[in-house]
Amino acid sequence: MATLLILLPLAIIMVLNLPFKDAFKRAAPFLGGCFYLLQAALVVFHPAAFWDDIYNPLEAFFAFECSTDALSLVLFLSIAIVGFVAVLVGAHALKNPRQRFFLINLLLLATVGMNANVMVTDLFSTYVFLEVTAVASFILIAMMKGEGALEGAFKYIILSVIASVMMLLSLALLVLVTGQTSFEAVRAGLGASPESLFVKMAMILFVCGLFVKGGVVPFHAWVPDVYASAPSFVSVFLAGIVTKVSGVYILMRLLVSVFGFEASVQQVIMFVGALSIVVGALAALAQRDFKRMLAYSSISQVGYIVLALGCGTPLAVAGAAFHLFNHAVFKSLLFVNAQGVEERCGTTHMEMVSGLGSRMPVTGWTSVIALLSTAGVPPLAGFWSKLLIIMALLNASRYGYAAVALFSSVLTLAYFLSMQRRMFFGKPHKGMENIREAGPVIVGVEIILAGITVGAGLLYPLVLEYFILPVQRVVG
């Protein structure tokens, strides 16, 4: 019963907030971590009967339908990994039990929205659960009440509201055309009235709203400020999975299940994806702050997913799904590295730290693994997903876009090697001689995420068989 992934985190939130909640404050990280481990285990060892049974006990109270497929499983696993990491790193960073308690509630609430969005088959339900995730994310960004965090949260909520208005207008237009908002009804209505002005406007508005949520160019203005100013453990959650589900996955699901891959739609999406790749990579080259560089890198890597999605072939969509998973892992790892550096050095400004490789060897080497995977260097997982994307583009005769994807991987390697040289190579910066490795929690998380990146690359045949080929069948 896949809807347990909605009901269980809701139940944990309710239990944590009972009148005698003080008894659960110290147990909140444990309960949150156990839920994410359970979700990951269900995906990895998924019995077919569990995912085939989509009985929804909430249907008596809320009218939404659920469905799962191979693409859903990739997202469930990504959410579980990033959520578990955010719980561990957040619980480590926050010493106050009340703050930890607050953090776990917000992470679980955002997860309710994301898990629901992965399985709902109705556009209005999609909108509602997107808002659940957005509200929880807004509070997460602002929870430490710093000036930068509050500014970032303000930008996030303003642009999120604009995206929400676009989606509501789109829903209103679709209801005028189809009378319903279920995926099946909307797809039938679009097929019956493909030239309708209302239909075209509705598609444009909804897709633009998703572009804002996903932080793709030219709707990316909020991403660098939010990722750089939010606490690193929040940036792990936002960059690792929230923007992927709220923007990219919903777009992927709508193109596969509702809108279809029309030529004009494909051209727009591929152009936006390529623009995001190049703009994000070039902007990352100019950054001097580690977290801000990671923010622009996220924009660029999301561009790869969008570019592949626009290509529209089964291989391209499978490559997009695999790169989404890889990005969730290696970008989470890099933000965990940022958390470790910030804890030990008090800053993530690359001009103020150097020579950390000898002082923080685990952080330095796991950063190398993450950056090489991001750049698509074999045999790491990022190489295989980028290879699938480039192969799909070549097979579809999109030679120009394939060249952009390949060239931008060189840019990715350039800005990350520049970061590695400035932060981890050379002699320690004055005042950094006594810096020591990050704490055991941070080091443990770094090793786990680096292990997943290496393991997914070395075990690519198994990944291909159990995750990528099933996604291809969803599209085909």
VEXDO-628669 format. One record per atom (N, C-alpha, C): x, z, y; residue in one letter. Coordinates in steps of 0.1 Angstrom, whole numbers, plus 5000, padded with zeros to 4 digits. Atoms other than C-alpha are relative to their C-alpha. Layout:
N
XZYA;...
//
This chain:
476
500950004988M;500050005000M;500950005012M;499050024989A;502149865029A;499550085012A;500449934988T;499950035055T;500550155000T;499449874999L;501650365045L;501150005010L;498950014990L;504450245068L;499550025014L;500649964987I;501950295097I;499550144999I;500749875002L;500150605083L;501050114999L;499049895002L;503250805073L;500650055012L;499449954988P;505050815106P;498950065009P;501149934992L;501650895123L;499850144995L;500249875006A;501251175099A;501150105003A;498849914996I;504751315106I;499850045014I;500249974986I;504051295143I;498950115002I;501149905000M;500751495138M;500550134995M;499549875005V;502451755117V;501050075009V;499049954991L;505351795141L;499350065013L;500649964987N;502851855170N;498850104997N;501049895002L;500552115153L;500350125008L;499849884991P;500152445172P;501250084996P;498849935004F;502952605152F;501249914999F;499050105000K;505252315160K;501450055001K;498749954999D;508152535168D;500750024987D;499449995013A;508652585131A;500649874995A;499550135004F;509252205128F;501049945009F;499150064991K;511452145157K;501449974994K;498750025006R;514652185138R;500049914988R;500250095011A;513251985109A;499749865004A;500450144996A;512251685130A;500949894997A;499150115004P;515451485126P;500049984985P;500050015015F;515351555088F;498849924996F;501250075004L;511751435085L;500049855005L;499950144995G;512351125107G;501049924991G;499050075008G;515551035087G;499449974986G;500650025013C;513651075054C;499049895000C;501050115000F;510950845065F;500749865000F;499350134999Y;513450565075Y;500749974986Y;499450025013L;515250615042L;499049954989L;501150045009L;511950585023L;499649855003L;500450144997Q;511050265041Q;501149904995Q;499050085005A;514450115033A;500049994985A;500150005015A;514150214997A;498949914995A;501150085004L;510750054994L;500249855001L;499750144998V;512049725007V;501049964989V;498950045009V;515249724986V;499550004985V;500549995014F;513449834954F;498549964999F;501550024998H;510049684964H;499449954987H;500950045011P;507649674935P;498949905006P;500950104995A;505449364939A;498650065003A;501449944999A;502249574935A;499950075014A;500149924987F;503149784966F;499849905011F;500150094989W;503449484989W;498849914999W;501250085002D;500549284974D;498850085003D;501149914997D;498249584979D;499950025015D;500149984985I;497249555016I;498750075004I;501249924997Y;494349795014Y;500350085013Y;499949944987N;493849935049N;499050115002N;501049894998P;492250285051P;499650025014P;500349994986L;492250255089L;498949905004L;500950114996E;489949955088E;498650055003E;501349944997A;486850185089A;500050045014A;499949954986F;488050305123F;500549905010F;499450104991F;490050015137F;500049874993F;500250135006A;489249655131A;501349915001A;498850095001F;492649495122F;500349984985F;499650045014E;493749315091E;501549994999E;498650005002C;497149335075C;500449904989C;499550095011S;499349105054S;501550015001S;498650005000T;502949105043T;500549884992T;499350105008D;505448845030D;501550025001D;498649995001A;509148785026A;500650035014A;499549984986L;509648765064L;499850155004L;500349864997S;507949105068S;501050104994S;499149915007L;510349265043L;501350015008L;498850004992V;513349155064V;499950095012V;500349914988L;511849325094L;499950144997L;500149865004F;510949635076F;501350064997F;498749955003L;514449675063L;500850025013L;499349994987S;515949615098S;499550125008S;500649894993I;513549865114I;500550134993I;499649885007A;514550125087A;501450035003A;498649974998I;518250085091I;500350055015I;499749964986V;518250095130V;499350135003V;500649884997G;515750375131G;500750124994G;499249905007F;517850585106F;501250035009F;498849994991V;520950525128V;499650075013V;500449944987A;519050615160A;499750154998A;500249865003V;517950945144V;501350084999V;498749935003L;521451045132L;500850015013L;499250004988V;523150945165V;499450085011V;500749934990G;520451085187G;500050154997G;500049855004A;520251425168A;501450055003A;498749954997H;524051445171H;500350015015H;499750004986A;524151365208A;499250115008A;500949904993L;521251595218L;500250144994L;499849865005K;522151965214K;498850095001K;501249924997N;518852095227N;499049964989N;501150035010P;516252125198P;498849945006P;501250064994R;513452045222R;500249855003R;499750144998Q;515151715232Q;500049924987Q;500050075014R;515751625195R;498649984995R;501450005004F;512151705188F;499249885007F;500750104991F;510951485217F;500549864995F;499450135004L;513351195206L;499449954987L;500550045013I;512051195170I;498649955001I;501450044998N;508451185181N;499949865006N;500150134994L;509150885203L;500549894991L;499550105010L;511250695177L;498949974990L;501050025010L;508450745152L;498849925006L;501250074993L;505750635177L;500449855002L;499650144998A;507750315185A;500049934986A;500050065013T;508150255148T;498649974995T;501450035004V;504350285142V;499649865006V;500450134994G;503949995167G;500749894994G;499250115006M;506749785152M;499649974986M;500550025014N;505649835116N;498749935000N;501350075000A;502149745125A;500149865005A;499850144995N;503249435144N;500549914989N;499450085011V;505149325113V;498949954991V;501050045010M;501949315092M;498649975005M;501450044995V;498849265115V;499949855001V;500350144999T;497148925115T;499049975010T;501050024989D;495248945147D;500750015013D;499350004988L;496448865182L;499750125009L;500349894992F;494649145199F;500750134995F;499349885006S;496049405174S;501549995003S;498650024996T;499449245181T;500350065014T;499849954986Y;499049315218Y;499950155001Y;500249854999V;497849675213V;501350074994V;498849935006F;500849765190F;501249975008F;498950024991L;503249595214L;500050105011L;500149904989E;502049825241E;500450144995E;499649875006V;502450125218V;501650015000V;498550005000T;506150025213T;500650005014T;499450004986A;506649955250A;499950135007A;500149874993V;505350285262V;501050104994V;499049915006A;507450475237A;501449975004A;498650054995S;510550265247S;500250045014S;499849974986F;509950325284F;500450155001F;499749865000I;509950705278I;501450034995I;498749985006L;513050685256L;501149965010L;499050044990I;514950495284I;500250115010I;500049914989A;514050755310A;500250144996A;500149865005M;514251065288M;501150095006M;498949924995M;517651185302M;499950025015M;500349984985K;516351155338K;501249975009K;499050044991G;519551005352G;499649895009G;500450104990E;519450785382E;499949864994E;499950135006G;520550475363G;498949984989G;501150015010A;518150545334A;498649995006A;501350014993L;515250595357L;499849865006L;500150144994E;516050265375E;499849904989E;500250095011G;516350085341G;498650014995G;501449985005A;513050235329A;499049945009A;500950064990F;511350125361F;500049854998F;499950155001K;512549765357K;499349964986K;500650045013Y;511549765320Y;498550015001Y;501449985001I;508049895326I;499349895009I;500550104992I;507449655355I;499949864993I;500050135006L;508449345336L;499250004987L;500949995011S;506649475305S;498649995004S;501450014995V;503449505325V;499749855003V;500250144997I;503949145337I;499849924987I;500250065013A;504349035301A;498750034994A;501349965005S;501249235291S;498949925007S;501150074993V;499149065318V;500049854995V;500050135006M;500348725305M;499349994987M;500650005013M;499348815270M;498550025001M;501449984999L;495948945280L;499249885006L;500550134995L;495248625300L;499949904989L;500050095011S;496248425270S;498950034990S;501049965010L;493948625247L;498649965006L;501350034994A;491048575272A;499749854998A;500150155002L;491648195271L;499749964986L;500250045014L;491848185233L;498650044995L;501349965004V;488648385230V;499049895005V;500950104995L;486948125252L;500049874991L;499950125008V;488147845229V;499550034986V;500249985014T;487948005195T;498950114997T;500949905002G;485648305199G;500550124993G;499349895007Q;488048525179Q;501450015003Q;498549994998T;491648645179T;500850024987T;499249995013S;492548655142S;500949874999S;499150125001F;495448425133F;499349884994F;500650115007E;493348215110E;499049935010E;501050064991A;490548165136A;500749935011A;499350074989V;492948085164V;500749874996V;499450135005R;494847835143R;499049894998R;501050105001A;491647665134A;499549955013A;500450044987G;490547665170G;501049915007G;498950094994L;493847515181L;500049874994L;500150135007G;493547245155G;498849925004G;501250074996A;490047155167A;500149955014A;499950044986S;491047145204S;501450005005S;498650004997P;494747055206P;500349965014P;499850054986E;494446885240E;499450085010E;500749924991S;492447155256S;501050075010S;499249934990L;493947285289L;500150154998L;500049865003F;492947635280F;500950044989F;499149975011V;494747615247V;501549995004V;498650024996K;497947485263K;500450125009K;499749894991M;497847755290M;500150134992M;499949885009A;497148025264A;501350014993A;498850005007M;500147925244M;501250035009M;498949984991I;502447905274I;500150155005I;500049874995L;501348245287L;500550104989L;499649905011F;501748425253F;501449994997F;498550025003V;505148265246V;500850065011V;499249954989C;506348355281C;500050155000C;500149865001G;505148715276G;501050054989G;499149975010L;507148725244L;501549985004L;498650024995F;510248585261F;500450125009F;499749884992V;510048875286V;500350124991V;499849895009K;509749125258K;501349994992K;498750035008G;512648965239G;501250005009G;498950004991G;514848955270G;500849875000G;499350125001V;515748585267V;500149945014V;499950064988V;516948375296V;498949905002V;499749944987P;515448325323P;499350135002P;500849884999F;513448645316F;500850134996F;499149905005H;516448865309H;500550115010H;499449924989A;517049055342A;500050154997A;500149865003W;515949385328W;501050054989W;499249965012V;518249385297V;501350075003V;498749934997P;521749465312P;499850145006P;500249874994D;520449745333D;499550114991D;500649915009V;518349905306V;501050044989V;499049965011Y;521049885278Y;501150085005Y;498849944994A;523849995301A;499750145005A;500449874994S;521950285317S;499450104991S;500649915009A;520050425288A;501150074991A;499049945009P;521750675265P;500349914988P;499550105010S;523750495238S;499150004988S;500849995012F;521550625210F;498749935002F;501250084997V;518550475228V;500349855000V;499650145000S;520450145233S;500149954986S;499950045014V;521050135196V;498649964995V;501450035004F;517250145190F;499549885007F;500650114992L;516349905218L;500749874996L;499350125003A;519049645212A;500049964985A;500050035014G;519049685175G;498749944994G;501350045006I;515349635168I;498849985009I;501250004992V;512849695196V;499749865006V;500250144993T;513449365215T;499849894989T;500150105010K;513749175182K;498550004995K;501450005004V;510249285170V;499149965011V;500950024989S;508549285203S;500049865006S;499950134995G;509748945213G;500249894989G;499650115009V;511548735187V;499149994987V;500850015012Y;509648835155Y;498649955003Y;501450044997I;506248805171I;499949855002I;499950154998L;507248455183L;500149934987L;499850065013M;508448375149M;498749994991M;501350005008R;505248485132R;498949915006R;501050084994L;503048305157L;500349854997L;499650145003L;504947975152L;499749964986L;500250035014V;504748005115V;498650004996V;501449975005S;501148135111S;498949955010S;501050034990V;499348025143V;500249875007V;499850114992F;500747775167F;500549874993F;499450125006G;502747555144G;501249955008G;498850054994F;505947365152F;499749865006F;500250134993E;504747095176E;501349965007E;498750054994A;507546875190A;500250055014A;499849964986S;506946975226S;500350155000S;499749865001V;506947345217V;501450034995V;498749995005Q;510047305197Q;501149975010Q;499050034989Q;511947145226Q;500150115010Q;499949894990V;511047425250V;500750124994V;499449885006I;512047695226I;501449984997I;498650025002M;515247535216M;500850005013M;499350004987F;516247475252F;500250155005F;499849864995V;515547845261V;501050074991V;499049935009G;517547955230G;501449965004G;498650054997A;520547735239A;500450065014A;499749944987L;520347855275L;500450154999L;499749865002S;520348215264S;501350024994S;498749995007I;523348165241I;501149985011I;498950044991V;525448005269V;500150105011V;500049914989V;524348225298V;500550144996V;499649875005G;524648545278G;501550014997G;498650005003A;528148455265A;500949995013A;499250024988L;529448345299L;500050135009L;500249874992A;528048665316A;500850114993A;499249895007A;529648885289A;501549995003A;498650024997L;533048735297L;500450075012L;499749954987A;532848875332A;499850155001A;500349864999Q;531849235323Q;501250094998Q;498949905001R;534049535327R;499550134993R;500549885007D;531749795311D;499649964986D;500350035014F;531449805273F;498549974997F;501450015003K;527749865272K;499349885007K;500650114993R;526949605298R;500449874993R;499650125008M;529049345278M;499149994988M;500850005012L;527049445247L;498649955004L;501350044996A;523849385267A;499949845001A;500050154999Y;524749025276Y;500349934987Y;499850055013S;526048975241S;498749994992S;501349995007S;522649075228S;499149885005S;500750124994I;521048805251I;500449884993I;499550125007S;523348545236S;499749994986S;500350005014Q;522848645200Q;498549984997Q;501450035001V;519048655205V;499749855002V;500150154997G;519448295218G;500249924987G;499850075013Y;520748195183Y;498850014992Y;501249985008I;517648335167I;498949915005I;501150084994V;515348155192V;500349854998V;499650145002L;517347825189L;499649964986L;500450035014A;516947835151A;498549994998A;501449995001L;513347925154L;499449875005L;500550124994G;512747625177G;500249884991G;499750115009C;514347395151C;498849984990C;501350005007G;511347485129G;500149964985G;500050035014T;512647375095T;500150134991T;499949885008P;512447625066P;501450074999P;498649945000L;516247665065L;500350065013L;499849944987A;516347725102A;499450135002A;500749874998V;513747995102V;500650114991V;499349905009A;515448165072A;501350045006A;498849964993G;518648155091G;499850095012G;500449914988A;516948305122A;499750144995A;500349875006A;515548585100A;501250074996A;498849935004F;518948655085F;500850045012F;499249964988H;520648655119H;499350115007H;500749894994L;517948885132L;500550134993L;499649885008F;518849135104F;501550035003F;498649984997N;522649085110N;500250065014N;499849954987H;522249135147H;499650155001H;500449865000A;520349455141A;501150094995A;499049925005V;523249585121V;501350005009V;498750004993F;526349475140F;499850045015F;500249964986K;524849535175K;499850155000K;500249865001S;523749885164S;501450074998S;498649955002L;527349945152L;500850005013L;499350014988L;528749835185L;499550115010L;500549904991F;526450065204F;500350144995F;499549875005V;527350355181V;501550025004V;498649994995N;531050275189N;500050045015N;500149974986A;530050295226A;499750155001A;500449865000Q;528450635219Q;501350094998Q;498749925003G;531750765203G;501049995012G;499150024989V;533850625232V;499550095012V;500649934989E;531550775258E;500150154998E;499949865003E;531551115241E;501450055002E;498649955000R;535351135239R;500749975014R;499350044987C;536350955272C;499150035012C;500849974989G;533351025294G;499649875007G;500350124993T;533050655303T;500149894990T;499850125008T;532650305288T;500549895008T;499450104992H;534350125316H;501349964994H;498950045007M;536949915300M;501350015007M;498849984992E;539449945329E;500550145000E;499649864999M;539550325326M;500450054986M;499549965013V;540350345289V;500949894994V;499250095007S;542950185267S;500850074989S;499349945011G;544950245236G;499250094991G;500849915008L;542050405218L;500149984985L;499950035014G;542850235186G;500850104992G;499249905007S;545550485177S;499450145000S;500649874999R;543450775188R;498650014993R;501350015006M;540050655174M;500149894990M;499850125009P;541050435144P;498849954993P;501250045007V;537750435126V;499149925010V;500850064990T;535850345158T;500649865004T;499350134997G;538550075166G;499849904989G;500150105010W;538449905132W;498649964997W;501450045002T;534649915128T;499649915011T;500350094989S;534449755162S;500649864997S;499450135004V;536749475149V;499149934990V;501050065010I;534349425119I;498849955007I;501250044993A;531349415142A;500249885009A;499850114991L;532849175167L;500349874992L;499750125008L;534148935140L;498749954993L;501350045005S;530648935124S;499249945011S;500850064989T;529048865158T;500549865003T;499450134997A;531448575163A;499849904989A;500250095011G;530648435129G;501349974992G;498750025007V;534048485112V;499850044985V;500249975014P;533948465074P;501050114995P;501250025008P;533348635050P;498950105004P;501049904996L;531248875071L;498649945001L;501450045001A;527448865072A;499649905011A;500450094989G;527248705107G;500549864998G;499550145003F;529248405094F;498949924993F;501050075008W;526548315069W;498849975007W;501250034993S;523648345092S;500249895010S;499750114990K;525348135119K;500249874992K;499850125008L;526347885092L;498749944996L;501350055003L;522747855081L;499349935012L;500650064987I;521647795117I;500649875003I;499350124996I;524247535124I;499749894989I;500350105010M;523547355090M;498649955002M;501350044998A;519847355098A;499949915012A;500050084989L;520447205132L;500649864997L;499450135004L;522746935117L;499049924992L;501050075009N;520146855090N;498849945008N;501150054992A;517546815117A;500549905011A;499450094991S;519846585137S;500150055014S;499949944987R;520146835166R;501550035002R;498549995000Y;523846765170Y;500450075013Y;499649944987G;524046875207G;499850154999G;500249865002Y;522447215199Y;500950064990Y;499049955010A;524747255169A;501350025007A;498749994993A;527747195192A;499950135009A;500149894992V;526447455216V;500150134992V;500049885009A;525947715188A;501550024996A;498649995005L;529547645175L;500950045011L;499149974989F;531247645209F;499750145005F;500349874995S;529447965220S;500650114990S;499349905009S;530848145189S;501450025004S;498749994995V;534248075203V;500050095012V;500149914988L;533148235236L;499850144996L;500249865005T;531848535217T;501250064995T;498749955004L;535148575200L;500950045011L;499149984989A;536948545233A;499650135008A;500349884992Y;534948815252Y;500250134992Y;499849895008F;535049055222F;501550044998F;498649975001L;538749015217L;500650055013L;499649954987S;539249075254S;499650155001S;500449865001M;537249405250M;500950084991M;499249925010Q;539249505219Q;501450025006Q;498649994995R;542549435237R;500050115011R;500049904989R;541549645268R;499750144996R;500449875004M;539949935250M;500850064989M;499449945012F;541749975217F;501449974997F;498650035002F;545149805219F;500850065011F;499149964989G;548149895240G;500250155000G;499749864999K;549350235252K;498750075006K;501249934994P;546750505260P;500150015015P;500149994985H;545550515296H;500450155004H;499649874995K;546850805317K;498850104999K;501049905002G;544751115308G;499249984987G;500750035013M;543650965274M;500950044988M;499149975011E;546651095254E;499550104990E;500549905010N;544751375238N;498649974994N;501350055005I;541651175229I;500150004984I;500150005014R;540551225193R;498849924995R;501150085007E;538351035168E;498650075003E;501449954998A;534551065173A;499750104989A;500449905010G;532751335154G;499649944986G;500250055013P;531951315117P;498649924999P;501250075000V;528351195123V;500249865005V;499750134994I;529450905145I;500849924990I;499150075009V;532250815121V;499249964987V;500850035012G;529850825091G;499149895002G;500950114997V;527350595108V;500849875002V;499150124998E;530150355118E;500349944987E;499550055013I;531350335082I;498849944993I;501250055007I;527750285069I;499749865005I;500450124994L;526950005093L;501149894997L;499050105003A;530349835088A;499949964985A;500150035015G;529849865050G;498849904998G;501150095002I;526449685053I;500449865005I;499550134995T;528049405074T;500949934990T;499150065010V;530849355049V;499349974987V;500750025013G;528649395019G;499049895000G;501050114999A;525949155031A;500849875000A;499250135000G;528748895036G;500549974986G;499450025013L;530448945003L;499049984989L;501050025009L;527248964984L;498949905004L;500950104995Y;525748665001Y;499149934990Y;500950065010P;524548504969P;498850084996P;501249915002L;522248804962L;499150005012L;500850004988V;521148804998V;499249875001V;500750135000L;520348434995L;498850004990L;501050015011E;518348474963E;498850095004E;501149904998Y;516348784973Y;499450015014Y;500549994987F;515848755010F;499849865007F;500050124993I;516648405024I;499149894994I;500950105006L;515048174999L;498550045000L;501449964998P;511748374999P;499549975014P;500450034987V;511648335037V;499849855002V;500250145000Q;512047965033Q;498749964995Q;501350035007R;509047955010R;498950045009R;501149964990V;506948135037V;499849895010V;500250114990V;507647855061V;499649874993V;500350135007G;507547565036G;498650004994G;
//
